[in-house]
């Protein structure tokens, strides 16, 4: 018979218990083990980010060598690049007459902002998201110190930035660009990532959910991007405005690779990242686990009749993302239209690279507009994949089981997310195409370019069909499969000629199969084939989802 009496601990045992707790709380104990754990979970994601971003250097450099083979052509480009539209989108063209300066204009802003997105998502994934899912509490119950896991998260993110910057510098050196400019190029992009690690770390302490932390981080990227853009619009020639120092992106841009080659802004970027991480660790000590410092905004006491439907709830959850994508499509369309005429006058139709833009019997302007139509289509494709990916996020978080516990059918729930992705991508295609035509100064009819963009809708739908198929059969790999297919199609459609891919291979990819109007003659056949493929894949994926178990990672 059990007495139910517990033995009282001696003072020495209490002291040992408190000492053990002290070793595991408020310290960096086990930070190395935590870093290895984060690397094991994210090594593929880290490798893809670093390799994809760095690999753009030789691709873009080779294309610009073919487009601007002589110094006269580069000088002509420098005149065209010195416009407000270019300054706002890609930064001040301070060295546009050199191959290194053209490389900065073409790719620096894309790489810097992309790395900022990468570290924001990575810090949130291994920080606020793990805390929200309960993994952080589980890890802290072992020998890990209170700050070990977040510190390891910041170190791994910093390693991604440094590795990406190093690869970019080495690839710049491999194409025989100036050594100093090559190292500054990589350092400026890595520095941007380091700065946003600190900002993302603070966002993870302020928000109480991973969705909120990502939203805050993305909002900061957008805010600092537009501050930098406004500052560059106020610049005197190629001399930056003082307002550019209010943005970390502006700091990194002012390192001016292949120009002045300034190193000192890197210290400011690294200091911002370190200060942000230290402040985040301090804030973490003042709050409860799973709680955020910012109070959650209370919603209405009762949901409206539309919000209680599957479609209404999906729209409510994704409304901020939808607004951001639509604004991005509008800005891109206006930018593309504003520079179309200038680009068409700059490119030489006899140049082999330029001929990749131009279809047989069509003008250079039509070719440039065709490329911009493709850009709009790529934007719509990325939106659609990200939008439908919200369905997998709902399943991973466990919220799907709660929604299906009532009378809601699986097909209705998934169909709501699919409908938003399908219709939203169509809106982006029409909006981007119409605004490109409207801003092209009479070079093309807005309705014509809107129709040319909409012709890529079946390509976007085919990617959604593949994503649905993966969601039904291999849900854990849905995101990887969808983005891998998207990336392959983008590379083939945009750079297939540079990689010496055959026309048949390029046409076998979704975006490569669609004619780029007005540069190419229109054909209904590829649209019909892609639409059929999307229907078959989507139906198979939906059918499988209705029969499989609901998984929560």
C-alpha positions in Angstrom: 0.0 0.0 0.0 1.4 3.4 -0.9 1.8 5.9 1.8 1.6 8.9 -0.6 4.3 10.7 1.5 7.1 12.5 -0.4 10.6 12.7 1.0 11.5 16.3 1.9 14.6 17.6 0.1 17.5 18.7 2.2 18.9 22.2 1.9 21.9 20.9 0.0 19.6 19.2 -2.6 17.6 22.5 -3.0 20.9 24.3 -3.6 21.9 21.8 -6.3 18.5 22.1 -7.9 18.7 25.9 -8.1 22.3 25.8 -9.3 21.2 23.4 -12.1 18.4 25.7 -13.0 20.7 28.7 -13.1 23.0 26.9 -15.5 20.1 26.4 -17.9 18.4 29.7 -17.5 19.6 33.2 -18.5 22.9 31.9 -20.0 24.3 30.8 -23.3 24.8 27.2 -22.2 24.5 24.9 -25.1 24.6 27.5 -27.8 26.8 25.4 -30.0 24.5 22.4 -29.7 21.5 24.6 -30.5 23.3 26.0 -33.6 24.0 22.5 -34.9 20.3 21.6 -34.4 19.2 24.7 -36.3 21.6 23.9 -39.1 20.3 20.4 -39.3 16.8 21.6 -39.7 17.6 24.3 -42.2 20.7 23.3 -44.1 18.9 22.8 -47.4 17.0 26.1 -47.1 20.3 27.9 -46.3 22.1 26.3 -49.2 19.4 27.2 -51.6 19.3 30.8 -50.5 23.0 31.3 -50.7 23.6 29.5 -54.0 20.6 31.0 -55.8 21.4 34.5 -54.8 25.1 34.2 -55.6 24.6 32.4 -58.9 22.8 35.5 -60.3 26.1 37.3 -60.5 27.7 35.4 -63.4 24.3 35.1 -65.2 23.6 38.8 -65.1 27.3 39.7 -65.8 27.4 37.5 -68.9 24.1 39.0 -70.2 25.3 42.6 -69.7 28.7 41.8 -71.4 26.7 40.7 -74.5 24.3 43.6 -74.3 27.0 46.3 -73.8 30.2 44.9 -75.5 31.8 48.3 -76.0 32.6 51.3 -73.8 30.4 53.4 -76.1 27.4 51.1 -75.4 28.1 51.4 -71.7 28.3 55.1 -71.8 25.0 55.2 -73.7 23.5 53.0 -71.0 24.8 55.4 -68.3 22.8 58.2 -69.9 19.6 56.1 -69.9 20.1 54.8 -66.4 20.4 58.3 -65.0 16.6 58.6 -64.6 14.3 59.0 -61.5 12.7 55.6 -62.2 16.0 53.8 -62.2 17.1 55.7 -59.1 13.9 54.8 -57.2 13.9 51.1 -58.1 17.6 50.1 -58.1 19.5 53.0 -56.6 21.7 55.8 -57.9 23.6 54.9 -61.1 27.0 56.2 -59.8 29.2 54.1 -62.0 26.9 53.1 -64.9 29.6 53.5 -67.5 31.5 50.4 -66.2 30.7 46.7 -66.2 30.9 46.7 -62.4 28.6 49.7 -62.1 26.1 48.2 -64.5 26.1 44.9 -62.4 25.3 47.0 -59.3 22.3 48.6 -61.1 21.1 45.3 -62.5 21.3 43.1 -59.5 22.5 44.7 -56.2 19.1 45.9 -54.9 17.5 42.5 -55.8 20.2 40.6 -53.9 20.2 42.9 -50.9 16.4 42.9 -50.5 16.2 39.2 -51.1 18.7 38.4 -48.4 16.8 40.7 -46.0 13.7 38.7 -46.7 15.6 35.5 -46.2 17.0 36.4 -42.7 13.6 37.8 -41.6 11.9 34.5 -42.4 14.8 32.5 -41.0 14.9 34.3 -37.7 11.2 34.0 -37.3 11.1 30.4 -38.3 13.6 29.4 -35.6 12.5 32.0 -33.1 8.9 33.1 -32.7 7.5 30.2 -34.8 9.3 27.6 -32.6 8.2 29.4 -29.5 4.6 29.5 -30.7 4.7 25.8 -31.5 6.1 24.9 -28.1 9.5 23.6 -29.3 11.4 26.4 -27.5 9.8 25.4 -24.2 10.8 21.8 -24.8 14.4 22.7 -25.6 14.7 24.9 -22.6 13.6 22.0 -20.4 17.0 20.4 -21.1 20.5 21.8 -20.5 20.0 24.8 -22.9 20.4 28.2 -21.3 17.6 30.7 -21.6 19.3 32.7 -24.4 21.1 29.7 -26.1 18.5 28.9 -28.7 17.8 32.5 -29.9 21.6 33.3 -29.9 22.2 30.2 -32.0 19.4 31.4 -34.3 21.1 34.7 -34.8 24.5 33.1 -35.4 23.2 30.8 -38.0 21.4 33.6 -39.8 24.6 35.7 -39.7 26.5 32.7 -41.2 24.1 32.7 -44.1 24.8 36.4 -44.7 28.5 35.9 -44.6 28.5 32.9 -46.8 26.3 34.6 -49.3 28.5 37.7 -49.4 31.6 35.6 -49.7 30.2 33.6 -52.6 29.1 36.8 -54.4 32.6 38.4 -54.0 34.3 35.2 -55.3 32.0 35.0 -58.3 32.6 38.7 -59.0 36.4 37.9 -58.9 35.8 34.9 -61.2 34.5 37.1 -64.0 37.5 39.4 -63.6 35.8 42.4 -62.0 38.1 44.7 -59.9 39.1 43.0 -56.7 38.3 45.9 -54.2 34.9 46.4 -55.8 34.2 42.7 -55.7 34.8 42.4 -52.0 32.8 45.6 -51.3 29.9 44.2 -53.4 29.7 41.0 -51.3 30.2 42.8 -48.0 27.5 45.4 -48.8 24.9 42.7 -49.4 26.0 40.6 -46.4 25.9 43.8 -44.3 22.3 44.4 -45.3 21.4 40.9 -44.1 23.3 41.4 -40.8 21.3 44.6 -40.1 18.0 42.9 -40.7 18.9 40.0 -38.4 18.8 42.5 -35.5 15.6 44.1 -36.7 13.9 40.7 -37.2 15.1 39.6 -33.7 13.3 42.6 -32.2 10.2 41.9 -34.3 10.1 38.4 -32.8 10.0 39.9 -29.3 7.3 42.4 -30.1 4.8 40.1 -31.9 3.2 37.1 -30.3 2.8 35.0 -33.4 5.1 34.1 -36.3 2.7 35.6 -38.7 2.9 38.9 -36.8 6.7 38.8 -36.6 7.0 38.2 -40.3 4.6 40.9 -41.1 6.5 43.4 -38.9 9.8 42.3 -40.5 8.5 42.6 -44.1 6.9 46.0 -43.2 10.3 47.2 -42.1 11.9 46.1 -45.3 9.3 47.9 -47.3 9.6 51.0 -45.1 13.4 51.2 -45.4 13.2 50.5 -49.1 10.9 53.4 -49.7 12.9 55.7 -47.5 15.9 54.8 -49.6 14.0 55.3 -52.8 12.7 58.7 -51.7 16.2 59.7 -50.7 17.6 58.8 -54.1 14.9 60.8 -55.8 16.1 63.8 -53.8 19.8 63.2 -54.7 21.8 65.8 -56.6 23.1 63.9 -59.6 24.7 60.7 -58.3 25.4 62.2 -54.8 23.2 60.6 -52.2 20.7 62.6 -50.2 21.2 62.8 -46.4 17.9 61.0 -46.0 19.5 57.8 -47.3 21.2 57.4 -43.9 17.8 56.8 -42.3 17.7 53.4 -44.0 20.0 50.4 -43.6 19.5 49.7 -47.3 20.8 53.2 -47.9 23.8 52.5 -45.7 24.7 49.4 -47.6 24.1 51.1 -51.0 26.5 53.9 -50.0 29.3 51.5 -49.8 29.3 52.0 -53.6 30.9 48.9 -54.9 33.0 49.5 -58.1 32.8 53.2 -57.4 34.2 54.8 -54.2 34.4 51.4 -52.5 33.5 52.7 -49.0 34.1 50.1 -46.2 33.0 52.1 -43.2 29.2 51.7 -43.6 29.7 48.0 -43.0 30.6 48.8 -39.4 27.3 50.6 -39.0 25.3 47.7 -40.5 27.0 45.1 -38.3 26.6 47.3 -35.3 22.9 47.6 -36.0 22.5 43.9 -36.3 24.5 43.2 -33.1 22.6 45.9 -31.1 19.2 44.5 -32.3 20.2 41.0 -31.2 21.4 42.1 -27.8 18.2 44.2 -27.3 16.1 41.2 -28.4 17.8 39.0 -25.8 17.2 41.7 -23.1 13.5 41.9 -24.1 13.2 38.2 -24.0 14.2 38.3 -20.3 11.4 40.6 -19.5 8.5 38.7 -21.0 6.7 35.4 -20.5 7.3 32.5 -22.9 5.0 32.6 -25.9 3.9 36.2 -25.1 4.7 39.2 -27.2 5.5 42.7 -25.9 2.9 44.3 -28.1 -0.7 43.5 -27.1 -2.7 41.6 -29.7 -5.3 43.8 -31.3 -8.7 42.6 -30.4 -11.0 41.7 -33.2 -14.8 42.3 -33.2 -16.8 40.6 -30.6 -18.6 38.6 -33.2 -17.6 37.6 -36.7 -19.6 38.8 -39.7 -21.6 36.3 -41.7 -19.0 36.3 -44.5 -16.0 35.9 -42.2 -17.6 32.7 -40.8 -17.3 31.1 -44.2 -14.2 29.3 -45.5 -13.6 32.0 -48.1 -14.2 34.9 -45.7 -11.8 33.5 -43.1 -9.1 32.8 -45.7 -9.4 36.4 -47.0 -9.3 37.8 -43.5 -6.1 35.9 -42.7 -4.4 36.9 -46.0 -5.7 40.5 -46.4 -2.4 42.2 -45.5 -0.5 39.9 -47.9 -2.9 40.5 -50.7 -2.7 44.3 -50.3 1.1 44.1 -50.4 1.2 42.0 -53.6 -1.3 44.2 -55.4 0.6 47.3 -54.5 3.8 45.6 -55.7 2.2 44.7 -59.0 1.1 48.3 -59.5 4.5 49.8 -58.8 6.2 47.2 -61.0 3.8 47.9 -63.9 4.3 51.6 -63.7 8.1 51.2 -63.5 8.3 48.8 -66.5 6.2 51.1 -68.6 8.2 54.2 -67.8 11.6 52.7 -68.9 10.4 50.6 -71.9 11.0 53.3 -74.5 14.5 54.2 -73.2 15.6 50.5 -73.1 14.4 49.8 -76.6 16.4 52.7 -77.9 19.5 51.6 -76.1 19.7 47.9 -77.2 21.3 47.1 -80.5 19.1 44.7 -82.6 22.3 43.2 -84.1 23.6 42.2 -80.8 23.2 38.4 -80.0 22.0 39.1 -76.5 19.5 41.7 -77.7 18.1 39.3 -80.2 16.9 37.2 -77.3 14.5 40.0 -76.6 13.2 40.3 -80.1 11.0 37.8 -82.1 11.4 37.5 -85.8 10.0 40.4 -87.6 9.2 42.4 -84.5 10.7 45.7 -83.2 13.0 46.1 -80.3 10.3 47.9 -78.4 8.0 44.9 -78.7 10.7 42.7 -77.4 11.3 44.8 -74.3 7.6 45.0 -73.6 7.5 41.2 -74.1 10.1 40.8 -71.4 8.2 43.1 -69.0 5.1 41.0 -69.7 7.0 38.0 -68.6 8.2 39.8 -65.4 4.6 40.5 -64.5 3.8 36.9 -65.0 6.6 35.8 -62.8 5.3 38.1 -60.1 1.8 36.6 -60.4 3.3 33.1 -60.2 5.2 33.9 -57.0 2.0 35.4 -55.5 -0.1 32.3 -56.3 2.4 29.9 -54.8 2.7 31.9 -51.6 -1.0 32.4 -51.4 -1.9 28.7 -51.7 1.0 27.9 -49.4 -1.1 29.4 -46.6 -3.2 26.2 -46.7 -0.2 24.1 -45.7 0.7 26.6 -43.0 -2.8 26.2 -41.5 -2.3 22.4 -41.5 1.1 22.6 -39.9 -0.1 24.9 -37.2 -2.9 22.6 -36.2 -5.6 25.1 -37.0 -7.0 23.0 -39.9 -8.2 20.3 -37.5 -10.2 22.9 -35.5 -11.8 24.2 -38.7 -12.7 20.7 -40.0 -14.1 19.7 -36.6 -17.4 21.2 -37.5 -19.5 21.0 -40.7 -16.8 22.4 -43.0 -15.9 20.1 -45.8 -12.3 19.6 -46.8 -12.9 20.4 -50.4 -14.7 23.7 -49.4 -11.8 24.7 -47.2 -9.0 24.0 -49.7 -11.2 25.4 -52.5 -11.4 28.8 -50.7 -7.5 29.1 -50.6 -7.3 27.9 -54.2 -9.9 30.5 -55.3 -7.9 33.3 -53.7 -4.7 32.2 -55.4 -6.4 31.8 -58.8 -8.4 35.0 -58.9 -5.6 37.0 -57.2 -3.0 36.0 -59.7 -5.4 37.0 -62.5 -5.9 40.4 -60.9 -2.1 40.9 -60.7 -1.6 39.9 -64.3 -4.3 42.4 -65.5 -3.2 45.2 -63.2 0.5 44.8 -64.0 -0.1 44.6 -67.8 -2.5 47.5 -67.9 -0.3 49.8 -65.9 2.7 48.9 -68.0 0.9 50.0 -71.1 -0.5 53.1 -69.4 3.0 54.2 -68.3 4.6 53.4 -71.6 4.0 56.8 -73.1 1.8 55.5 -75.9 4.3 52.7 -76.9 1.6 50.1 -76.4 -2.2 50.0 -75.7 -2.9 49.2 -72.0 -5.6 46.7 -73.0 -3.2 44.9 -75.3 -0.5 44.4 -72.6 -3.2 43.4 -70.0 -4.3 40.7 -72.4 -0.7 39.7 -73.1 -0.1 39.3 -69.3 -3.4 37.4 -68.9 -2.2 34.8 -71.5 0.3 33.6 -68.8 -2.6 32.7 -66.5 -2.5 29.0 -67.5 1.2 28.9 -66.7 0.4 30.1 -63.2 -2.4 27.7 -62.9 -0.2 24.7 -63.9 2.1 25.6 -61.0 -0.9 25.7 -58.7 -1.9 22.3 -60.0 1.5 20.9 -59.2 1.4 22.5 -55.7 -2.1 20.9 -55.1 -0.7 17.5 -56.2 2.2 17.8 -53.8 -0.2 19.0 -51.0 -2.3 15.9 -51.5 0.4 13.2 -51.8 3.6 14.6 -50.1 2.3 17.5 -47.9 5.6 18.0 -46.0 7.4 18.7 -49.2 4.8 20.9 -50.8 6.6 24.2 -50.3 9.9 22.9 -51.6 8.4 21.2 -54.7 6.3 24.3 -55.6 9.2 26.8 -55.3 11.6 24.4 -57.0 9.3 24.1 -60.0 8.8 27.8 -60.1 12.5 28.5 -59.9 13.3 26.1 -62.8 10.7 27.6 -65.0 11.9 31.1 -64.2 15.5 30.3 -65.0 14.6 28.6 -68.3 12.2 31.3 -69.4 14.6 34.2 -68.5 18.0 32.8 -69.0 17.5 29.6 -71.1 19.3 31.2 -74.1 22.3 32.2 -71.9 22.6 28.6 -70.6 22.4 27.3 -74.2 19.2 25.4 -73.6 17.3 24.3 -76.7 14.1 25.9 -77.6 12.2 22.6 -76.9 13.5 22.5 -73.4 12.5 26.2 -72.7 9.1 25.6 -74.3 8.6 22.6 -72.0 8.5 24.8 -68.9 5.3 26.7 -67.9 6.5 30.3 -68.4 8.7 29.4 -71.4 5.7 27.8 -73.2 3.6 31.0 -73.4 4.3 33.4 -76.3 5.6 36.8 -75.1 3.2 39.2 -76.8 3.7 41.6 -78.5 7.2 40.3 -79.3 5.9 36.9 -80.4 2.9 35.6 -82.4 0.1 34.4 -80.2 -0.9 30.7 -80.1 -3.8 29.0 -78.2 -2.2 25.6 -78.1 0.2 26.0 -75.2 -2.5 27.8 -73.2 -4.9 24.9 -73.7 -2.3 22.3 -72.8 -1.2 24.0 -69.6 -4.8 24.5 -68.6 -5.5 20.8 -69.1 -2.4 19.9 -67.1 -3.4 22.2 -64.3 -6.9 20.7 -64.1 -5.6 17.1 -64.1 -3.0 17.8 -61.4 -5.3 19.9 -59.3 -8.1 17.3 -59.4 -5.7 14.5 -58.4 -4.3 16.6 -55.5 -7.8 17.6 -54.3 -9.0 14.0 -54.4 -6.0 12.8 -52.4 -6.4 15.5 -49.8 -10.0 14.5 -49.2 -8.7 10.9 -48.3 -5.5 11.4 -46.5 -4.8 12.2 -42.8 -4.4 15.7 -41.6 -0.8 16.2 -40.6 0.6 18.7 -38.2 4.4 19.1 -37.9 
